[in-house]
Amino acid sequence: MKLQYLHDVSGNTTGVFIPIKAWNKLKEKYHNIDIEIEKNIELQQWQTNIIDERLEKIATGDEKFQDFDVTIDEIEKEL
């Protein structure tokens, strides 16, 4: 499994990125893995507020979307 480690500006490891194929294999092997992770997710109120605002904009058509790959290409051009 090819993992990618995420680091903060000080070089401390802050997370791990698991490729989706590896994640799906883990879910097959450990059937309750999604359930356990979802139970432990607790959003802060400010996060809930942002999600609610975005969902409202989506519902009213005020939120604009752009293809992910197009967005990444534009960001990389600016770097």
Secondary structure as GFF3:
##gff-version 3
##sequence-region A 1 79
A	DSSP	beta_strand	4	7	.	.	.	ID=ss1
A	DSSP	beta_strand	13	17	.	.	.	ID=ss2
A	DSSP	alpha_helix	20	29	.	.	.	ID=ss3
A	DSSP	alpha_helix	33	39	.	.	.	ID=ss4
A	DSSP	alpha_helix	45	60	.	.	.	ID=ss5
A	DSSP	alpha_helix	68	78	.	.	.	ID=ss6
###
